[in-house]
Amino acid sequence: MTEPNQDKQAVKQTRDILNARLGEMITGLLGDDSLEKKYAAGPVDGAAGAAAEKSGIVSADTKTALLIAQAAERTLRAAEKTAFFHAHRDEISADIKQQVADQQAAHAEKFKTAAADTTENKQTFIQRIFGLHAAKTGLSQEERYTLEREQRQIENKAYEQRETELGYVSPNDNTFRYVGAAGDAPALQSAQATALAAQMYLNNEIESRLYKSAFPLDMGVSAVGESYIDGLKQKAAADLSAAGALLEQEGHGAAASRLKAVVSSIGAPSHNTAGPDELVRKLYKQEESNVGYSNQQMSMWTMATFAHRAGFEQENCDKLMKLINPQSNGLAEPPPQTVRAATAAPSTSKPA
């Protein structure tokens, strides 16, 4: 009988492989390092999956299974990071505020000392004689503006660094460039769209407490809460199961068994929860409300308007909902009964 700690270590190793690039996944799960060697030999045209399939390293269905598993792991990690943030958000918020206050205080002290030294060096001989004991008591208007600008830069940089540490990744990142690619199997499109939705969820919850921008929404960012975490875990488990079944079908039984072990470790609820397509609807509705209110307030002062944050635009959210759950109506109000994304099983076959 396998020891529990050994099971946990094996699951961790599998998940680390799933979080890697496709070549490393092929090596780690299937035991074939051909694609890694191909990339080591020089640049390879096109996507890694296409290169692996074209070279005969993996079949089309095996490639699809690996990419589904990779997306499911990204979904799972984003859900776990969101849960961590919710558990520690007060502590994180207080810590970053103190960090910024300390950095700004230290910078202000250096700035004022440098400004005083500059003023003294510009004094004439007579001014220095008669003003020997007169210390500078304030900053000029230009110096105050400069200090305020630099203090804002310190704050924005600290918040940006903390967001990155917590897992923030822009929806425009190259990680998501293949989401919804034409010709991909519906199950792969769904898994990758779910991973993007999970990342947007994590970003949103982080920014609900740590939102800093050169042009921030007047209403800020509203958290959607923890109620969507279980739905993401449930969907990740379903995607990993689909990937495992496809690997089994392709003759990769050992790899399929490793995915089953990961599924068992997730602990997703057995009952239906709010699916990731419903999460996207919630994220969009809150963004639309905040942007609308902020623009209403802004209209009293200027013609400038606020835009949606990256990924939260209407067109993208509508597309994501339909990719995640092919039975979804997108942002249009759903009919009385819908199949939740967590229980829907998009086909693993490519569109005809």
Helices and strands as residue ranges (DSSP letters): H 4-18, H 22-25, I 26-30, H 34-41, H 48-54, H 60-122, H 125-130, H 141-166, G 174-176, H 186-210, H 229-249, H 253-266, H 276-298, H 314-324
